[in-house]
Amino acid sequence: MMVVLEAGGLGRGGLNFDAKVRRESTDIEDMFIAHIGGMDAFARGLLIADSILADPKMPSLRLGRYGSFDSGDGERFENRELDLPALRDIAAAAGEPARISGKQELVENLINDHIARAGR
């Protein structure tokens, strides 16, 4: 849902909404309840995604994680000025890169906090 919000909505696309009953039941009421549950999950996800995107910590974490694509060879690759073989050659010539944390655990904890707050 974060991707949907960042793109400004669904546009002319949509979501693959699949609410098949996955058990032995073929009861029409079970299928109806499954659709309601699916729609509720999408709505909840949309509210949580909005909350995450409004968190001032997230842009700096994203920039830190993907900042190498904003300049130099990373930017050239993102702009399709370098292909994978060229990027491999650059990496081979540069040697081992510095180990820089992407802060994955912090990001996951922040997202989990937003999920938990939405459940209150």
N, C-alpha and C positions, 0 to 999 in steps of 0.2 A: 504494500500500500504506500510505502514511502516513495517508490518509483512512480506510482500513479500520481501522487501529489506533486512531486518534483517536475513531472511532465505537464502539469497544469490540468490534469484530469485524464479521462479515457479517450477524449477526442472522438474519432470515429471507430475506435476499437471497442474492446469489452473484456470481460473476465470469463474464464472457462468455469462456469458454475455447474458442478457435478454433484448431485445429491442422491445418488443411487443407494438403495438399501443394500448393505453389504453382508447381511446375515440371511438366515433362511426365510425371514418374514417377507411376504409380498403384499402385506396389508397396506391399503391406500393411505390409511392414517399414519403409518410409519413413514411412508414416503413424504407425506405432507410435513410431518415433524422434522424429518431430515432436511427439507428445504428451509424451514424456519431456522433451524440450527445453523445451517450454512450461511444464510443471510445475516444472522446475528454475528457470526464469526467475522464476516467481511466488515460489518459496521464497526465492531469492536476494534478490528485491525486498523481501520481508517482513523478512528479516534486516537489510538496509540501512535500511529505513524505521524499524525499531526503534532502530538505532544513531543515525540522524539525530534522532529525537524525543528521545533521551536526551542529546543534545548540549546543554549549558547555554547555548551561544551562540544557538541557534535561537529560543527564546521572545522574547528581547530584540530580535532582528532582526525578527521578525514583529510585535511590538508597535510598533516604530518605523515599520514600513511601513504598518500598518493602524490605527494609533492614532487617526486622525481619526474612526474609526467608533465610538469609545468615549465621545465626548462631543459636545455641541453639535449642529449640524445633521447631522453624519455619523451620530450615534447616532439622531437623529430619523428620518433616512432609513432606516437599518437596521431600526428598529422600525416602519417603514411609516407613520410619521406625516407624512412628506413624500413626494410623488410626483416623478417626473422633471421635469415642468414647474415645480414649486415649487423644486426644486433648481437648475434652470437660472436661474430668476429670482434666487435667492440668489447664484449664481456671477456673473451679469451685474452685479449691484449691488456685489459685492465687488472686482471688477477682477481683475487678474492675480495668481494665487497665488504665494507664495514657492516657489522651486525647491528641493525637498528630495529628496535621494537615497533611493531605496528599497533601496539596497545590493544590487541584483540580482546584480552580479558577485561580490560576497562570498558571497552565498547559494549561487550556482552553484558556486563553488570549494569551499565547505564540503561541499556534497552530493557533488561529484566526489571529494573526499578520502575520504568514507565509502564510496563505490563502490570506490575504489582499495584501501582497507584491506580490504574484503570479498574482494577478489581474491587476497589474500596467503595 
